[in-house]
Amino acid sequence: MGSAVFHFTSFASLDWPSRNYFTNIYIFLIVIFRGT
């Protein structure tokens, strides 16, 4: 899971201006943690 979090952070930094997109990724991350 640590690897996924790191990838998520890097991707979020690249797409920081798109807050709507960032929110979707954040929700997606929570869904993954919930599903585990």
N, CA, C, O and CB atoms as a CASP TS submission, in Angstrom:
PFRMAT TS
TARGET T0000
AUTHOR 0000-0000-0000
METHOD Language model
MODEL 1
PARENT N/A
ATOM      1  N   MET     1       0.826  -1.202   0.000  1.00  0.00           N
ATOM      2  CA  MET     1       0.000   0.000   0.000  1.00  0.00           C
ATOM      3  C   MET     1       0.867   1.261   0.000  1.00  0.00           C
ATOM      4  O   MET     1       0.487   2.283  -0.572  1.00  0.00           O
ATOM      5  CB  MET     1      -0.938   0.001   1.215  1.00  0.00           C
ATOM      6  N   GLY     2       2.019   1.184   0.638  1.00  0.00           N
ATOM      7  CA  GLY     2       2.907   2.347   0.701  1.00  0.00           C
ATOM      8  C   GLY     2       3.259   2.854  -0.690  1.00  0.00           C
ATOM      9  O   GLY     2       3.346   4.058  -0.929  1.00  0.00           O
ATOM     10  N   SER     3       3.462   1.897  -1.608  1.00  0.00           N
ATOM     11  CA  SER     3       3.823   2.268  -2.975  1.00  0.00           C
ATOM     12  C   SER     3       2.693   3.042  -3.630  1.00  0.00           C
ATOM     13  O   SER     3       2.931   4.010  -4.352  1.00  0.00           O
ATOM     14  CB  SER     3       4.164   1.022  -3.804  1.00  0.00           C
ATOM     15  N   ALA     4       1.457   2.612  -3.378  1.00  0.00           N
ATOM     16  CA  ALA     4       0.293   3.276  -3.967  1.00  0.00           C
ATOM     17  C   ALA     4       0.164   4.701  -3.431  1.00  0.00           C
ATOM     18  O   ALA     4      -0.170   5.628  -4.169  1.00  0.00           O
ATOM     19  CB  ALA     4      -0.994   2.474  -3.676  1.00  0.00           C
ATOM     20  N   VAL     5       0.434   4.858  -2.137  1.00  0.00           N
ATOM     21  CA  VAL     5       0.337   6.182  -1.518  1.00  0.00           C
ATOM     22  C   VAL     5       1.362   7.121  -2.118  1.00  0.00           C
ATOM     23  O   VAL     5       1.067   8.286  -2.385  1.00  0.00           O
ATOM     24  CB  VAL     5       0.529   6.090   0.002  1.00  0.00           C
ATOM     25  N   PHE     6       2.575   6.613  -2.331  1.00  0.00           N
ATOM     26  CA  PHE     6       3.645   7.428  -2.914  1.00  0.00           C
ATOM     27  C   PHE     6       3.269   7.847  -4.328  1.00  0.00           C
ATOM     28  O   PHE     6       3.455   9.003  -4.710  1.00  0.00           O
ATOM     29  CB  PHE     6       4.985   6.656  -2.922  1.00  0.00           C
ATOM     30  N   HIS     7       2.741   6.908  -5.100  1.00  0.00           N
ATOM     31  CA  HIS     7       2.332   7.209  -6.474  1.00  0.00           C
ATOM     32  C   HIS     7       1.207   8.231  -6.478  1.00  0.00           C
ATOM     33  O   HIS     7       1.163   9.118  -7.330  1.00  0.00           O
ATOM     34  CB  HIS     7       1.893   5.929  -7.206  1.00  0.00           C
ATOM     35  N   PHE     8       0.299   8.097  -5.519  1.00  0.00           N
ATOM     36  CA  PHE     8      -0.828   9.025  -5.391  1.00  0.00           C
ATOM     37  C   PHE     8      -0.326  10.436  -5.091  1.00  0.00           C
ATOM     38  O   PHE     8      -0.817  11.414  -5.655  1.00  0.00           O
ATOM     39  CB  PHE     8      -1.795   8.554  -4.282  1.00  0.00           C
ATOM     40  N   THR     9       0.655  10.528  -4.200  1.00  0.00           N
ATOM     41  CA  THR     9       1.201  11.837  -3.820  1.00  0.00           C
ATOM     42  C   THR     9       1.889  12.498  -5.011  1.00  0.00           C
ATOM     43  O   THR     9       1.710  13.691  -5.256  1.00  0.00           O
ATOM     44  CB  THR     9       2.194  11.691  -2.645  1.00  0.00           C
ATOM     45  N   SER    10       2.675  11.715  -5.749  1.00  0.00           N
ATOM     46  CA  SER    10       3.388  12.259  -6.907  1.00  0.00           C
ATOM     47  C   SER    10       2.398  12.738  -7.963  1.00  0.00           C
ATOM     48  O   SER    10       2.563  13.815  -8.535  1.00  0.00           O
ATOM     49  CB  SER    10       4.340  11.203  -7.507  1.00  0.00           C
ATOM     50  N   PHE    11       1.383  11.942  -8.215  1.00  0.00           N
ATOM     51  CA  PHE    11       0.390  12.280  -9.230  1.00  0.00           C
ATOM     52  C   PHE    11      -0.401  13.518  -8.819  1.00  0.00           C
ATOM     53  O   PHE    11      -0.720  14.372  -9.646  1.00  0.00           O
ATOM     54  CB  PHE    11      -0.559  11.098  -9.468  1.00  0.00           C
ATOM     55  N   ALA    12      -0.708  13.597  -7.535  1.00  0.00           N
ATOM     56  CA  ALA    12      -1.470  14.736  -7.026  1.00  0.00           C
ATOM     57  C   ALA    12      -0.658  16.024  -7.178  1.00  0.00           C
ATOM     58  O   ALA    12      -1.205  17.079  -7.500  1.00  0.00           O
ATOM     59  CB  ALA    12      -1.858  14.513  -5.543  1.00  0.00           C
ATOM     60  N   SER    13       0.642  15.927  -6.946  1.00  0.00           N
ATOM     61  CA  SER    13       1.501  17.106  -7.054  1.00  0.00           C
ATOM     62  C   SER    13       1.557  17.596  -8.500  1.00  0.00           C
ATOM     63  O   SER    13       1.608  18.798  -8.761  1.00  0.00           O
ATOM     64  CB  SER    13       2.921  16.792  -6.540  1.00  0.00           C
ATOM     65  N   LEU    14       1.547  16.645  -9.431  1.00  0.00           N
ATOM     66  CA  LEU    14       1.617  17.010 -10.845  1.00  0.00           C
ATOM     67  C   LEU    14       0.313  17.664 -11.291  1.00  0.00           C
ATOM     68  O   LEU    14       0.313  18.569 -12.126  1.00  0.00           O
ATOM     69  CB  LEU    14       1.916  15.771 -11.709  1.00  0.00           C
ATOM     70  N   ASP    15      -0.790  17.197 -10.726  1.00  0.00           N
ATOM     71  CA  ASP    15      -2.099  17.693 -11.146  1.00  0.00           C
ATOM     72  C   ASP    15      -2.732  18.578 -10.082  1.00  0.00           C
ATOM     73  O   ASP    15      -3.955  18.653  -9.965  1.00  0.00           O
ATOM     74  CB  ASP    15      -3.024  16.530 -11.469  1.00  0.00           C
ATOM     75  N   TRP    16      -1.884  19.244  -9.310  1.00  0.00           N
ATOM     76  CA  TRP    16      -2.384  20.055  -8.193  1.00  0.00           C
ATOM     77  C   TRP    16      -3.398  21.121  -8.612  1.00  0.00           C
ATOM     78  O   TRP    16      -4.374  21.327  -7.891  1.00  0.00           O
ATOM     79  CB  TRP    16      -1.228  20.721  -7.502  1.00  0.00           C
ATOM     80  N   PRO    17      -3.208  21.822  -9.762  1.00  0.00           N
ATOM     81  CA  PRO    17      -4.145  22.883 -10.171  1.00  0.00           C
ATOM     82  C   PRO    17      -5.581  22.376 -10.335  1.00  0.00           C
ATOM     83  O   PRO    17      -6.538  23.123 -10.133  1.00  0.00           O
ATOM     84  CB  PRO    17      -3.678  23.507 -11.480  1.00  0.00           C
ATOM     85  N   SER    18      -5.719  21.113 -10.699  1.00  0.00           N
ATOM     86  CA  SER    18      -7.064  20.563 -10.904  1.00  0.00           C
ATOM     87  C   SER    18      -7.603  20.049  -9.578  1.00  0.00           C
ATOM     88  O   SER    18      -7.429  18.878  -9.242  1.00  0.00           O
ATOM     89  CB  SER    18      -7.049  19.424 -11.967  1.00  0.00           C
ATOM     90  N   ARG    19      -8.250  20.915  -8.835  1.00  0.00           N
ATOM     91  CA  ARG    19      -8.725  20.522  -7.514  1.00  0.00           C
ATOM     92  C   ARG    19      -9.867  19.516  -7.602  1.00  0.00           C
ATOM     93  O   ARG    19      -9.975  18.623  -6.762  1.00  0.00           O
ATOM     94  CB  ARG    19      -9.173  21.746  -6.732  1.00  0.00           C
ATOM     95  N   ASN    20     -10.709  19.656  -8.605  1.00  0.00           N
ATOM     96  CA  ASN    20     -11.809  18.714  -8.761  1.00  0.00           C
ATOM     97  C   ASN    20     -11.262  17.310  -8.991  1.00  0.00           C
ATOM     98  O   ASN    20     -11.737  16.339  -8.402  1.00  0.00           O
ATOM     99  CB  ASN    20     -12.727  19.135  -9.925  1.00  0.00           C
ATOM    100  N   TYR    21     -10.264  17.221  -9.848  1.00  0.00           N
ATOM    101  CA  TYR    21      -9.644  15.925 -10.157  1.00  0.00           C
ATOM    102  C   TYR    21      -8.960  15.361  -8.920  1.00  0.00           C
ATOM    103  O   TYR    21      -9.038  14.164  -8.643  1.00  0.00           O
ATOM    104  CB  TYR    21      -8.627  16.063 -11.314  1.00  0.00           C
ATOM    105  N   PHE    22      -8.284  16.247  -8.176  1.00  0.00           N
ATOM    106  CA  PHE    22      -7.591  15.832  -6.954  1.00  0.00           C
ATOM    107  C   PHE    22      -8.579  15.241  -5.952  1.00  0.00           C
ATOM    108  O   PHE    22      -8.281  14.255  -5.277  1.00  0.00           O
ATOM    109  CB  PHE    22      -6.843  17.025  -6.323  1.00  0.00           C
ATOM    110  N   THR    23      -9.751  15.853  -5.866  1.00  0.00           N
ATOM    111  CA  THR    23     -10.765  15.355  -4.938  1.00  0.00           C
ATOM    112  C   THR    23     -11.218  13.956  -5.333  1.00  0.00           C
ATOM    113  O   THR    23     -11.422  13.096  -4.477  1.00  0.00           O
ATOM    114  CB  THR    23     -11.966  16.307  -4.893  1.00  0.00           C
ATOM    115  N   ASN    24     -11.375  13.736  -6.640  1.00  0.00           N
ATOM    116  CA  ASN    24     -11.779  12.412  -7.123  1.00  0.00           C
ATOM    117  C   ASN    24     -10.731  11.373  -6.782  1.00  0.00           C
ATOM    118  O   ASN    24     -11.068  10.259  -6.381  1.00  0.00           O
ATOM    119  CB  ASN    24     -12.018  12.436  -8.635  1.00  0.00           C
ATOM    120  N   ILE    25      -9.451  11.728  -6.937  1.00  0.00           N
ATOM    121  CA  ILE    25      -8.368  10.800  -6.618  1.00  0.00           C
ATOM    122  C   ILE    25      -8.365  10.499  -5.125  1.00  0.00           C
ATOM    123  O   ILE    25      -8.149   9.359  -4.714  1.00  0.00           O
ATOM    124  CB  ILE    25      -7.003  11.378  -7.056  1.00  0.00           C
ATOM    125  N   TYR    26      -8.605  11.527  -4.317  1.00  0.00           N
ATOM    126  CA  TYR    26      -8.620  11.361  -2.864  1.00  0.00           C
ATOM    127  C   TYR    26      -9.725  10.390  -2.445  1.00  0.00           C
ATOM    128  O   TYR    26      -9.513   9.517  -1.603  1.00  0.00           O
ATOM    129  CB  TYR    26      -8.813  12.724  -2.166  1.00  0.00           C
ATOM    130  N   ILE    27     -10.902  10.555  -3.042  1.00  0.00           N
ATOM    131  CA  ILE    27     -12.025   9.660  -2.743  1.00  0.00           C
ATOM    132  C   ILE    27     -11.678   8.241  -3.184  1.00  0.00           C
ATOM    133  O   ILE    27     -11.977   7.269  -2.490  1.00  0.00           O
ATOM    134  CB  ILE    27     -13.329  10.148  -3.444  1.00  0.00           C
ATOM    135  N   PHE    28     -11.040   8.140  -4.353  1.00  0.00           N
ATOM    136  CA  PHE    28     -10.643   6.837  -4.883  1.00  0.00           C
ATOM    137  C   PHE    28      -9.676   6.145  -3.933  1.00  0.00           C
ATOM    138  O   PHE    28      -9.753   4.934  -3.726  1.00  0.00           O
ATOM    139  CB  PHE    28     -10.006   6.990  -6.272  1.00  0.00           C
ATOM    140  N   LEU    29      -8.759   6.929  -3.355  1.00  0.00           N
ATOM    141  CA  LEU    29      -7.787   6.385  -2.412  1.00  0.00           C
ATOM    142  C   LEU    29      -8.496   5.837  -1.171  1.00  0.00           C
ATOM    143  O   LEU    29      -8.153   4.762  -0.678  1.00  0.00           O
ATOM    144  CB  LEU    29      -6.760   7.466  -2.013  1.00  0.00           C
ATOM    145  N   ILE    30      -9.481   6.577  -0.672  1.00  0.00           N
ATOM    146  CA  ILE    30     -10.229   6.142   0.510  1.00  0.00           C
ATOM    147  C   ILE    30     -10.981   4.846   0.203  1.00  0.00           C
ATOM    148  O   ILE    30     -11.059   3.951   1.044  1.00  0.00           O
ATOM    149  CB  ILE    30     -11.218   7.248   0.973  1.00  0.00           C
ATOM    150  N   VAL    31     -11.528   4.757  -1.000  1.00  0.00           N
ATOM    151  CA  VAL    31     -12.258   3.555  -1.401  1.00  0.00           C
ATOM    152  C   VAL    31     -11.329   2.346  -1.383  1.00  0.00           C
ATOM    153  O   VAL    31     -11.720   1.257  -0.963  1.00  0.00           O
ATOM    154  CB  VAL    31     -12.880   3.735  -2.803  1.00  0.00           C
ATOM    155  N   ILE    32     -10.091   2.548  -1.845  1.00  0.00           N
ATOM    156  CA  ILE    32      -9.118   1.451  -1.856  1.00  0.00           C
ATOM    157  C   ILE    32      -8.819   0.995  -0.431  1.00  0.00           C
ATOM    158  O   ILE    32      -8.807  -0.201  -0.140  1.00  0.00           O
ATOM    159  CB  ILE    32      -7.813   1.884  -2.565  1.00  0.00           C
ATOM    160  N   PHE    33      -8.576   1.970   0.460  1.00  0.00           N
ATOM    161  CA  PHE    33      -8.274   1.627   1.852  1.00  0.00           C
ATOM    162  C   PHE    33      -9.469   0.964   2.529  1.00  0.00           C
ATOM    163  O   PHE    33      -9.306   0.086   3.376  1.00  0.00           O
ATOM    164  CB  PHE    33      -7.860   2.880   2.633  1.00  0.00           C
ATOM    165  N   ARG    34     -10.656   1.387   2.151  1.00  0.00           N
ATOM    166  CA  ARG    34     -11.869   0.805   2.736  1.00  0.00           C
ATOM    167  C   ARG    34     -12.067  -0.621   2.239  1.00  0.00           C
ATOM    168  O   ARG    34     -12.508  -1.502   2.977  1.00  0.00           O
ATOM    169  CB  ARG    34     -13.105   1.664   2.396  1.00  0.00           C
ATOM    170  N   GLY    35     -11.727  -0.825   0.963  1.00  0.00           N
ATOM    171  CA  GLY    35     -11.912  -2.146   0.360  1.00  0.00           C
ATOM    172  C   GLY    35     -10.881  -3.164   0.825  1.00  0.00           C
ATOM    173  O   GLY    35     -11.096  -4.368   0.684  1.00  0.00           O
ATOM    174  N   THR    36      -9.767  -2.699   1.376  1.00  0.00           N
ATOM    175  CA  THR    36      -8.706  -3.620   1.812  1.00  0.00           C
ATOM    176  C   THR    36      -9.116  -4.337   3.087  1.00  0.00           C
ATOM    177  O   THR    36      -8.355  -5.153   3.608  1.00  0.00           O
ATOM    178  CB  THR    36      -7.380  -2.864   2.032  1.00  0.00           C
TER
END
